[in-house]
Amino acid sequence: MSQTTETCGKRNRMPYIEPTIRTIVGALCTGLAVAQFLYPEYTLYWQGTLLFIGINLFQSGFTRWCMMEKLLRALGFRCEIEEIRHLTEQLAESNARLNSYMRTLDLVNEAILELDTEGRILSASEGWRRMLAQVGVTVSCSTLTCCIVPEDLESVLTVLKEIQTRQGETRTVRFRLLCGTKRIARWMEAKFMADHIEGQWRIRAILHDVTEAHLRECQIQHMALHDSLTGLPNRHLLQERMSQLLEQRKNSTRPVGLLFIDLDNFKQVNDRHGHSRGDLLLRHVAEALDRECREWETPGRWGGDEFLVLLELPDEEPRFHLLGRAEALMKSAASALREAGMDSIVTLSIGGAIFPEDAESIEDLLLQADTALYEAKERGKNNIRIRSLVETGAGAEAPSGKLTDQPASRAGSA
């Protein structure tokens, strides 16, 4: 509206008609009063002039015709009433377009919000109410932050704070809306932009429901990092977790253990019973290993019939702790083999190594564990070999009373 007024002013700098008429009438009335005082003998003339002016102004209220107005228009004076009417029409058209845009935005799966710096909602589109209804929220939220899952709140507050120092910039963040009972959490992707208007910060937000896309991304990511047959972490994820764990242990004395587990004679299962039976057996063994592993232990499928378990070990006698965990894993896997009816064909061989006792890098740790596994197979399969215990003397008894070579009858007995 101010822009239109400024434009009109640039086109015509002449005064407005309405105040000019008041000025002229005031001047005429004053002049007639002075003339009446100075020349009383012309009283009829003065009164007649005054009557003419009054009748002209009075009838203009009904007929919309005024001699002075016509004269001033001819001289190029501006009409204030017409400009106000014109600006009012423009404002009505602008509001109509705005309402049309808002109705169009209500058709898409997006919500538009205007917030203050505290996250309070100043205005919201119909899409926002639909989103709340979709997650089971029946009451209106006065602030955006009260509708966000607590775990995601910090990232949203950080963005709201940062954009107030970057006027005009857009920041994007993902978060989940709080949902009602038995509702699936909905993921939102929000774009925020702040403007400093009339001394106050206002934050505009556009929220888009990306739940399906987010779930697909998570599924793709899970497929890329997990074995499709067993569901265990694959080689890529295992190497990534080994790198993270060994990096954390560089400045620590806490050791890390690695176990290679191989199914002995597994090829005979595929040859005699088919690959589908072999795949089923791999899944049974994977489930057994996963059940046996603790929170700080990571089992995974290295490839083929080989599994790997990454363990965090205590400072005291880590090699015997690793041996004990290998025995427990062998016992659990042996039980799965018996349940599948394959314990007469398939057994397990396990080789283990410790960082930094046996190796100082991921590559060396894998090599040492693989070497221990090879030695277990060379010694007749169906047994356990821990690299650091082997080096104390093959077949030698450990101080705890456990042997470096564990027969299947001991490890698999239940």
VEXMIPA-949768 format. One line per field, with one value per residue (C-alpha): residue number from 1; residue in three letters; x, y, z. Coordinates in Angstrom, 1 decimal, padded with zeros to 4 digits. Example, Ala and Ser with C-alpha at 12.3 -4.5 7.8 and 13.67 -1.06 7.14 Angstrom:
BEGIN
nr	[1 | 2] $
rest	[Ala | Ser] $
px	[012.3 | 013.7] $
py	[-004.5 | -001.1] $
pz	[007.8 | 007.1] $
END
This chain:
BEGIN
nr	[1 | 2 | 3 | 4 | 5 | 6 | 7 | 8 | 9 | 10 | 11 | 12 | 13 | 14 | 15 | 16 | 17 | 18 | 19 | 20 | 21 | 22 | 23 | 24 | 25 | 26 | 27 | 28 | 29 | 30 | 31 | 32 | 33 | 34 | 35 | 36 | 37 | 38 | 39 | 40 | 41 | 42 | 43 | 44 | 45 | 46 | 47 | 48 | 49 | 50 | 51 | 52 | 53 | 54 | 55 | 56 | 57 | 58 | 59 | 60 | 61 | 62 | 63 | 64 | 65 | 66 | 67 | 68 | 69 | 70 | 71 | 72 | 73 | 74 | 75 | 76 | 77 | 78 | 79 | 80 | 81 | 82 | 83 | 84 | 85 | 86 | 87 | 88 | 89 | 90 | 91 | 92 | 93 | 94 | 95 | 96 | 97 | 98 | 99 | 100 | 101 | 102 | 103 | 104 | 105 | 106 | 107 | 108 | 109 | 110 | 111 | 112 | 113 | 114 | 115 | 116 | 117 | 118 | 119 | 120 | 121 | 122 | 123 | 124 | 125 | 126 | 127 | 128 | 129 | 130 | 131 | 132 | 133 | 134 | 135 | 136 | 137 | 138 | 139 | 140 | 141 | 142 | 143 | 144 | 145 | 146 | 147 | 148 | 149 | 150 | 151 | 152 | 153 | 154 | 155 | 156 | 157 | 158 | 159 | 160 | 161 | 162 | 163 | 164 | 165 | 166 | 167 | 168 | 169 | 170 | 171 | 172 | 173 | 174 | 175 | 176 | 177 | 178 | 179 | 180 | 181 | 182 | 183 | 184 | 185 | 186 | 187 | 188 | 189 | 190 | 191 | 192 | 193 | 194 | 195 | 196 | 197 | 198 | 199 | 200 | 201 | 202 | 203 | 204 | 205 | 206 | 207 | 208 | 209 | 210 | 211 | 212 | 213 | 214 | 215 | 216 | 217 | 218 | 219 | 220 | 221 | 222 | 223 | 224 | 225 | 226 | 227 | 228 | 229 | 230 | 231 | 232 | 233 | 234 | 235 | 236 | 237 | 238 | 239 | 240 | 241 | 242 | 243 | 244 | 245 | 246 | 247 | 248 | 249 | 250 | 251 | 252 | 253 | 254 | 255 | 256 | 257 | 258 | 259 | 260 | 261 | 262 | 263 | 264 | 265 | 266 | 267 | 268 | 269 | 270 | 271 | 272 | 273 | 274 | 275 | 276 | 277 | 278 | 279 | 280 | 281 | 282 | 283 | 284 | 285 | 286 | 287 | 288 | 289 | 290 | 291 | 292 | 293 | 294 | 295 | 296 | 297 | 298 | 299 | 300 | 301 | 302 | 303 | 304 | 305 | 306 | 307 | 308 | 309 | 310 | 311 | 312 | 313 | 314 | 315 | 316 | 317 | 318 | 319 | 320 | 321 | 322 | 323 | 324 | 325 | 326 | 327 | 328 | 329 | 330 | 331 | 332 | 333 | 334 | 335 | 336 | 337 | 338 | 339 | 340 | 341 | 342 | 343 | 344 | 345 | 346 | 347 | 348 | 349 | 350 | 351 | 352 | 353 | 354 | 355 | 356 | 357 | 358 | 359 | 360 | 361 | 362 | 363 | 364 | 365 | 366 | 367 | 368 | 369 | 370 | 371 | 372 | 373 | 374 | 375 | 376 | 377 | 378 | 379 | 380 | 381 | 382 | 383 | 384 | 385 | 386 | 387 | 388 | 389 | 390 | 391 | 392 | 393 | 394 | 395 | 396 | 397 | 398 | 399 | 400 | 401 | 402 | 403 | 404 | 405 | 406 | 407 | 408 | 409 | 410 | 411 | 412 | 413 | 414] $
rest	[Met | Ser | Gln | Thr | Thr | Glu | Thr | Cys | Gly | Lys | Arg | Asn | Arg | Met | Pro | Tyr | Ile | Glu | Pro | Thr | Ile | Arg | Thr | Ile | Val | Gly | Ala | Leu | Cys | Thr | Gly | Leu | Ala | Val | Ala | Gln | Phe | Leu | Tyr | Pro | Glu | Tyr | Thr | Leu | Tyr | Trp | Gln | Gly | Thr | Leu | Leu | Phe | Ile | Gly | Ile | Asn | Leu | Phe | Gln | Ser | Gly | Phe | Thr | Arg | Trp | Cys | Met | Met | Glu | Lys | Leu | Leu | Arg | Ala | Leu | Gly | Phe | Arg | Cys | Glu | Ile | Glu | Glu | Ile | Arg | His | Leu | Thr | Glu | Gln | Leu | Ala | Glu | Ser | Asn | Ala | Arg | Leu | Asn | Ser | Tyr | Met | Arg | Thr | Leu | Asp | Leu | Val | Asn | Glu | Ala | Ile | Leu | Glu | Leu | Asp | Thr | Glu | Gly | Arg | Ile | Leu | Ser | Ala | Ser | Glu | Gly | Trp | Arg | Arg | Met | Leu | Ala | Gln | Val | Gly | Val | Thr | Val | Ser | Cys | Ser | Thr | Leu | Thr | Cys | Cys | Ile | Val | Pro | Glu | Asp | Leu | Glu | Ser | Val | Leu | Thr | Val | Leu | Lys | Glu | Ile | Gln | Thr | Arg | Gln | Gly | Glu | Thr | Arg | Thr | Val | Arg | Phe | Arg | Leu | Leu | Cys | Gly | Thr | Lys | Arg | Ile | Ala | Arg | Trp | Met | Glu | Ala | Lys | Phe | Met | Ala | Asp | His | Ile | Glu | Gly | Gln | Trp | Arg | Ile | Arg | Ala | Ile | Leu | His | Asp | Val | Thr | Glu | Ala | His | Leu | Arg | Glu | Cys | Gln | Ile | Gln | His | Met | Ala | Leu | His | Asp | Ser | Leu | Thr | Gly | Leu | Pro | Asn | Arg | His | Leu | Leu | Gln | Glu | Arg | Met | Ser | Gln | Leu | Leu | Glu | Gln | Arg | Lys | Asn | Ser | Thr | Arg | Pro | Val | Gly | Leu | Leu | Phe | Ile | Asp | Leu | Asp | Asn | Phe | Lys | Gln | Val | Asn | Asp | Arg | His | Gly | His | Ser | Arg | Gly | Asp | Leu | Leu | Leu | Arg | His | Val | Ala | Glu | Ala | Leu | Asp | Arg | Glu | Cys | Arg | Glu | Trp | Glu | Thr | Pro | Gly | Arg | Trp | Gly | Gly | Asp | Glu | Phe | Leu | Val | Leu | Leu | Glu | Leu | Pro | Asp | Glu | Glu | Pro | Arg | Phe | His | Leu | Leu | Gly | Arg | Ala | Glu | Ala | Leu | Met | Lys | Ser | Ala | Ala | Ser | Ala | Leu | Arg | Glu | Ala | Gly | Met | Asp | Ser | Ile | Val | Thr | Leu | Ser | Ile | Gly | Gly | Ala | Ile | Phe | Pro | Glu | Asp | Ala | Glu | Ser | Ile | Glu | Asp | Leu | Leu | Leu | Gln | Ala | Asp | Thr | Ala | Leu | Tyr | Glu | Ala | Lys | Glu | Arg | Gly | Lys | Asn | Asn | Ile | Arg | Ile | Arg | Ser | Leu | Val | Glu | Thr | Gly | Ala | Gly | Ala | Glu | Ala | Pro | Ser | Gly | Lys | Leu | Thr | Asp | Gln | Pro | Ala | Ser | Arg | Ala | Gly | Ser | Ala] $
px	[000.0 | 002.8 | 004.5 | 001.3 | 001.0 | 004.6 | 004.0 | 001.0 | 003.0 | 005.7 | 003.1 | 001.4 | 002.8 | -000.3 | -002.3 | -005.4 | -008.8 | -010.7 | -008.4 | -008.0 | -011.8 | -011.9 | -009.1 | -010.9 | -014.2 | -012.6 | -010.8 | -014.1 | -016.1 | -013.4 | -013.3 | -017.1 | -017.0 | -014.4 | -016.3 | -019.5 | -017.8 | -016.1 | -018.9 | -022.2 | -024.1 | -023.3 | -024.7 | -027.1 | -024.2 | -022.1 | -025.1 | -025.9 | -022.4 | -022.3 | -025.7 | -024.4 | -021.3 | -023.4 | -026.0 | -023.2 | -021.5 | -024.8 | -026.1 | -022.7 | -023.3 | -026.3 | -025.4 | -021.7 | -021.2 | -019.3 | -018.2 | -015.0 | -014.1 | -014.5 | -012.4 | -009.6 | -009.7 | -009.3 | -006.2 | -004.7 | -005.4 | -005.5 | -008.6 | -007.8 | -011.0 | -010.3 | -006.7 | -008.0 | -010.6 | -008.0 | -005.6 | -008.4 | -009.2 | -005.5 | -005.3 | -008.5 | -006.9 | -003.7 | -005.5 | -007.5 | -004.3 | -002.8 | -005.8 | -005.7 | -002.0 | -002.7 | -005.5 | -003.2 | -000.5 | -003.1 | -003.4 | 000.2 | 001.7 | 003.5 | 002.9 | 003.9 | 004.6 | 005.6 | 007.5 | 009.0 | 012.5 | 011.2 | 009.6 | 006.0 | 003.7 | 002.3 | 000.5 | 000.1 | -001.4 | -004.0 | -001.3 | 000.1 | -003.2 | -003.3 | 000.2 | -000.7 | -003.9 | -001.9 | 000.3 | -002.6 | -002.3 | -005.8 | -005.0 | -003.3 | 000.4 | 001.3 | 005.0 | 006.8 | 009.2 | 006.5 | 005.6 | 009.1 | 010.5 | 012.9 | 015.9 | 015.6 | 014.9 | 018.5 | 019.2 | 016.1 | 016.9 | 020.5 | 019.1 | 016.6 | 019.4 | 021.9 | 019.6 | 019.0 | 022.5 | 022.2 | 019.3 | 018.0 | 019.9 | 018.0 | 018.8 | 017.4 | 016.9 | 015.1 | 013.1 | 010.2 | 006.8 | 005.5 | 002.9 | 000.0 | -000.4 | 000.4 | 001.2 | 004.2 | 006.6 | 006.5 | 009.7 | 009.7 | 012.2 | 012.0 | 013.5 | 013.9 | 014.6 | 014.7 | 013.9 | 014.3 | 011.1 | 010.3 | 012.8 | 011.7 | 012.9 | 010.4 | 011.2 | 009.4 | 009.3 | 008.2 | 007.7 | 007.5 | 006.6 | 009.5 | 008.7 | 008.5 | 011.7 | 013.5 | 012.4 | 013.6 | 017.0 | 017.3 | 016.4 | 019.0 | 021.6 | 020.9 | 021.1 | 024.4 | 025.9 | 024.3 | 024.4 | 021.2 | 021.0 | 021.7 | 021.0 | 024.4 | 026.8 | 028.7 | 032.4 | 032.2 | 030.5 | 032.7 | 035.8 | 034.3 | 033.6 | 037.1 | 038.6 | 036.5 | 037.3 | 041.0 | 041.2 | 039.6 | 042.0 | 045.2 | 045.3 | 043.9 | 045.2 | 041.9 | 042.5 | 040.3 | 039.7 | 038.8 | 037.4 | 037.2 | 034.6 | 034.5 | 032.0 | 033.9 | 032.7 | 030.0 | 030.4 | 029.1 | 025.8 | 025.4 | 026.4 | 024.2 | 021.1 | 021.2 | 022.1 | 018.7 | 019.5 | 022.9 | 021.5 | 019.1 | 022.0 | 023.9 | 020.9 | 020.6 | 024.3 | 024.1 | 021.1 | 022.9 | 026.0 | 023.9 | 022.0 | 025.2 | 027.0 | 026.7 | 026.0 | 029.7 | 030.3 | 029.7 | 029.0 | 029.1 | 029.3 | 032.7 | 031.8 | 030.8 | 030.7 | 033.0 | 031.8 | 033.6 | 033.1 | 034.6 | 035.0 | 036.0 | 038.2 | 039.1 | 042.7 | 043.4 | 044.1 | 042.4 | 043.5 | 041.7 | 038.6 | 038.7 | 039.1 | 036.1 | 034.0 | 035.1 | 034.0 | 030.6 | 030.1 | 031.1 | 028.7 | 025.8 | 026.6 | 027.0 | 023.5 | 022.1 | 023.8 | 022.2 | 018.8 | 019.3 | 020.4 | 023.7 | 026.1 | 027.3 | 028.5 | 029.4 | 031.6 | 033.2 | 036.8 | 037.6 | 040.8 | 041.4 | 043.8 | 044.1 | 045.0 | 047.6 | 049.1 | 049.2 | 048.8 | 049.0 | 046.8 | 043.5 | 045.3 | 047.7 | 044.8 | 042.8 | 045.9 | 046.7 | 043.2 | 043.1 | 046.4 | 045.0 | 041.9 | 044.2 | 046.1 | 042.8 | 041.8 | 045.3 | 045.0 | 041.9 | 039.2 | 036.5 | 038.7 | 039.7 | 043.1 | 043.9 | 047.1 | 048.6 | 048.1 | 049.6 | 052.8 | 053.2 | 053.6 | 051.3 | 049.0 | 050.4 | 048.0 | 047.2 | 047.6 | 043.8 | 043.7 | 042.2 | 044.0 | 044.8 | 043.1 | 039.5 | 037.9 | 034.3 | 033.2 | 034.1 | 033.0 | 029.9 | 028.6 | 025.5] $
py	[000.0 | 002.4 | 001.5 | 002.5 | 005.8 | 006.6 | 005.8 | 008.1 | 010.8 | 010.6 | 010.9 | 014.0 | 016.4 | 018.6 | 019.0 | 017.0 | 018.4 | 017.8 | 019.8 | 022.5 | 023.0 | 023.3 | 025.9 | 027.8 | 027.8 | 028.9 | 031.8 | 032.9 | 032.8 | 034.8 | 037.3 | 037.7 | 038.3 | 041.0 | 042.6 | 042.6 | 044.5 | 047.0 | 047.4 | 046.9 | 048.6 | 045.5 | 043.1 | 041.5 | 040.7 | 039.1 | 037.1 | 035.9 | 034.8 | 032.9 | 031.3 | 030.2 | 028.6 | 026.8 | 025.5 | 024.3 | 022.4 | 021.0 | 019.6 | 018.0 | 015.6 | 014.2 | 014.8 | 014.2 | 017.4 | 020.3 | 023.4 | 023.9 | 020.2 | 020.3 | 023.4 | 021.9 | 018.7 | 020.7 | 022.3 | 018.9 | 018.6 | 015.1 | 013.4 | 011.8 | 009.7 | 008.2 | 007.3 | 005.6 | 003.7 | 002.6 | 001.5 | -000.4 | -002.2 | -003.1 | -004.4 | -006.5 | -008.0 | -008.7 | -010.4 | -012.5 | -013.6 | -014.5 | -016.5 | -018.3 | -019.1 | -020.4 | -022.6 | -024.0 | -024.7 | -026.6 | -029.1 | -030.2 | -032.3 | -029.3 | -027.0 | -023.3 | -021.7 | -018.3 | -018.4 | -016.0 | -016.4 | -018.7 | -021.1 | -019.9 | -020.3 | -017.0 | -018.4 | -021.8 | -023.2 | -025.9 | -028.4 | -028.0 | -029.1 | -032.1 | -033.1 | -032.9 | -034.9 | -037.6 | -038.3 | -038.3 | -034.8 | -033.4 | -030.2 | -027.2 | -026.8 | -023.2 | -023.8 | -025.9 | -027.2 | -028.9 | -031.0 | -032.4 | -035.7 | -034.8 | -036.6 | -034.4 | -031.1 | -030.0 | -030.0 | -027.9 | -025.3 | -025.0 | -024.2 | -021.6 | -019.9 | -019.9 | -018.5 | -015.4 | -014.4 | -015.2 | -013.1 | -014.4 | -017.8 | -021.1 | -024.0 | -027.5 | -030.0 | -033.3 | -034.2 | -036.4 | -035.2 | -036.4 | -039.0 | -040.5 | -044.1 | -046.8 | -044.2 | -044.4 | -041.4 | -039.1 | -037.6 | -033.9 | -032.0 | -028.4 | -025.3 | -022.3 | -018.7 | -015.6 | -012.0 | -008.9 | -007.0 | -003.7 | -004.4 | -008.0 | -011.4 | -013.5 | -017.1 | -018.7 | -022.5 | -025.0 | -028.5 | -031.5 | -035.0 | -037.2 | -040.3 | -042.7 | -041.3 | -041.5 | -045.1 | -046.0 | -044.3 | -046.2 | -049.5 | -048.9 | -047.9 | -051.1 | -053.2 | -051.7 | -052.5 | -055.8 | -059.3 | -060.0 | -063.6 | -063.5 | -059.8 | -059.5 | -056.7 | -057.3 | -057.0 | -053.2 | -052.4 | -054.8 | -053.0 | -049.6 | -050.7 | -052.2 | -048.9 | -046.9 | -049.3 | -049.5 | -045.7 | -045.3 | -047.8 | -046.0 | -043.9 | -046.6 | -049.9 | -051.7 | -054.5 | -055.5 | -059.1 | -060.6 | -064.1 | -065.8 | -068.6 | -071.0 | -073.9 | -077.1 | -079.3 | -076.8 | -077.6 | -081.1 | -079.6 | -077.7 | -080.8 | -083.3 | -081.2 | -078.2 | -074.6 | -073.7 | -076.0 | -074.5 | -071.0 | -072.0 | -073.5 | -070.2 | -068.3 | -070.6 | -070.2 | -066.4 | -066.2 | -068.3 | -066.1 | -063.0 | -064.3 | -065.2 | -061.9 | -059.1 | -055.5 | -054.6 | -057.5 | -057.3 | -060.4 | -060.3 | -062.4 | -062.0 | -064.0 | -067.5 | -069.7 | -067.4 | -065.3 | -062.7 | -061.4 | -058.2 | -057.9 | -055.4 | -057.2 | -056.4 | -055.3 | -058.4 | -061.6 | -060.6 | -063.8 | -066.1 | -063.9 | -064.1 | -067.9 | -068.1 | -066.0 | -068.3 | -071.4 | -069.8 | -068.9 | -072.4 | -073.9 | -071.7 | -072.5 | -076.2 | -076.2 | -074.6 | -077.3 | -080.0 | -078.5 | -078.3 | -082.0 | -081.1 | -081.6 | -085.0 | -083.2 | -079.6 | -078.5 | -075.1 | -073.9 | -070.6 | -068.5 | -065.4 | -062.6 | -059.5 | -055.9 | -054.6 | -057.8 | -059.7 | -056.9 | -053.1 | -052.5 | -053.8 | -055.7 | -057.4 | -058.2 | -059.9 | -061.7 | -063.0 | -064.2 | -065.8 | -067.6 | -068.9 | -070.2 | -071.9 | -073.6 | -074.7 | -076.4 | -077.9 | -079.5 | -081.4 | -078.8 | -078.5 | -076.6 | -073.1 | -071.4 | -068.0 | -066.5 | -065.1 | -068.4 | -070.4 | -068.5 | -069.6 | -073.1 | -075.1 | -077.3 | -075.8 | -075.3 | -071.8 | -070.5 | -070.5 | -074.2 | -073.8 | -075.3 | -073.5 | -076.3 | -076.8 | -080.1 | -079.9 | -082.3 | -079.6 | -076.5 | -078.0 | -079.9 | -078.6] $
pz	[000.0 | 000.9 | -002.4 | -004.4 | -002.5 | -003.3 | -006.9 | -007.1 | -005.4 | -008.1 | -010.8 | -009.4 | -006.7 | -006.7 | -003.4 | -002.7 | -003.6 | -000.3 | 002.0 | -000.7 | -000.8 | 002.9 | 002.7 | -000.1 | 001.8 | 005.0 | 003.1 | 001.4 | 004.7 | 006.4 | 003.4 | 003.4 | 007.2 | 006.8 | 003.8 | 005.8 | 008.5 | 006.2 | 003.7 | 005.4 | 002.6 | 000.4 | 002.9 | 000.4 | -002.0 | 000.8 | 002.0 | -001.5 | -002.1 | 001.1 | 000.3 | -003.1 | -001.6 | 001.0 | -001.4 | -003.8 | -001.0 | 000.4 | -002.9 | -003.7 | -000.9 | -002.8 | -006.5 | -006.2 | -008.3 | -006.9 | -008.9 | -006.9 | -007.2 | -011.0 | -011.2 | -009.0 | -011.0 | -014.2 | -012.6 | -011.8 | -008.1 | -006.7 | -005.3 | -001.9 | -001.8 | -005.2 | -004.2 | -001.0 | -003.0 | -005.5 | -002.7 | -001.0 | -004.2 | -004.7 | -001.1 | -001.6 | -004.8 | -002.9 | -000.1 | -002.6 | -004.3 | -000.9 | 000.1 | -003.3 | -002.7 | 000.8 | -000.5 | -003.2 | -000.6 | 001.5 | -001.4 | -001.1 | 001.8 | 003.3 | 006.3 | 006.4 | 009.7 | 011.0 | 014.3 | 016.7 | 018.1 | 020.9 | 018.5 | 019.2 | 016.3 | 015.1 | 012.0 | 010.4 | 007.2 | 007.1 | 006.2 | 009.7 | 011.3 | 009.0 | 010.0 | 013.7 | 013.1 | 011.2 | 014.3 | 016.6 | 018.1 | 018.6 | 020.4 | 018.9 | 019.7 | 020.6 | 020.0 | 017.4 | 020.0 | 022.0 | 019.0 | 018.4 | 019.8 | 022.6 | 021.0 | 017.9 | 019.8 | 020.2 | 016.5 | 015.8 | 018.5 | 017.2 | 013.7 | 015.1 | 017.0 | 014.1 | 011.4 | 013.6 | 012.8 | 009.1 | 007.8 | 004.5 | 004.6 | 004.6 | 006.9 | 006.6 | 009.5 | 009.9 | 013.0 | 014.2 | 015.4 | 018.7 | 018.0 | 019.8 | 021.0 | 018.4 | 015.8 | 013.5 | 014.1 | 011.2 | 009.9 | 008.9 | 006.7 | 007.7 | 005.9 | 008.1 | 007.2 | 009.4 | 008.6 | 010.7 | 010.3 | 012.1 | 014.8 | 015.4 | 014.2 | 012.4 | 011.3 | 008.3 | 008.1 | 005.5 | 006.8 | 004.4 | 005.4 | 004.4 | 006.4 | 003.4 | 001.9 | 005.3 | 005.8 | 002.3 | 003.0 | 006.3 | 004.5 | 001.8 | 004.3 | 006.3 | 003.2 | 002.3 | 005.8 | 006.6 | 005.1 | 003.2 | 004.2 | 007.9 | 008.8 | 010.6 | 009.9 | 006.6 | 006.0 | 005.3 | 008.5 | 010.5 | 009.1 | 009.9 | 013.5 | 013.9 | 012.7 | 015.2 | 018.1 | 017.4 | 017.1 | 020.5 | 022.0 | 020.8 | 023.9 | 026.2 | 027.6 | 027.1 | 024.5 | 021.6 | 020.6 | 017.3 | 016.6 | 013.2 | 013.1 | 010.2 | 009.6 | 009.0 | 006.1 | 005.2 | 001.5 | 002.2 | 003.3 | 000.0 | -002.0 | -000.2 | 000.8 | -001.6 | -001.2 | 000.3 | 003.3 | 003.5 | 003.6 | 006.4 | 008.4 | 008.0 | 009.4 | 012.4 | 013.2 | 012.8 | 015.1 | 017.7 | 017.6 | 017.8 | 020.8 | 022.6 | 021.9 | 024.5 | 024.0 | 023.5 | 021.2 | 017.4 | 015.4 | 011.6 | 008.5 | 006.9 | 003.8 | 002.7 | 005.8 | 007.8 | 010.7 | 012.7 | 016.3 | 017.5 | 021.3 | 023.9 | 026.5 | 030.1 | 031.1 | 033.2 | 031.3 | 028.1 | 026.2 | 028.7 | 028.6 | 024.8 | 025.0 | 027.3 | 025.0 | 022.1 | 024.0 | 024.8 | 021.1 | 020.0 | 022.5 | 021.2 | 017.6 | 018.2 | 019.8 | 016.6 | 014.5 | 016.6 | 016.3 | 012.5 | 012.5 | 011.0 | 014.0 | 012.5 | 009.4 | 010.4 | 013.2 | 014.1 | 014.1 | 015.8 | 015.6 | 017.8 | 018.2 | 020.4 | 019.8 | 020.6 | 022.1 | 018.8 | 016.3 | 016.1 | 013.0 | 011.6 | 008.8 | 011.2 | 013.6 | 010.8 | 009.6 | 013.1 | 013.8 | 010.3 | 011.0 | 014.3 | 012.5 | 010.0 | 012.8 | 014.4 | 011.1 | 010.7 | 014.2 | 013.1 | 013.0 | 015.6 | 018.1 | 019.2 | 018.8 | 020.4 | 018.9 | 022.1 | 023.9 | 021.0 | 021.2 | 024.9 | 023.5 | 021.3 | 023.4 | 026.5 | 029.4 | 030.3 | 033.8 | 034.3 | 033.6 | 030.1 | 027.1 | 023.9 | 021.9 | 022.9 | 021.5 | 020.3 | 023.0 | 025.6 | 023.7 | 022.3 | 025.3 | 026.9] $
END
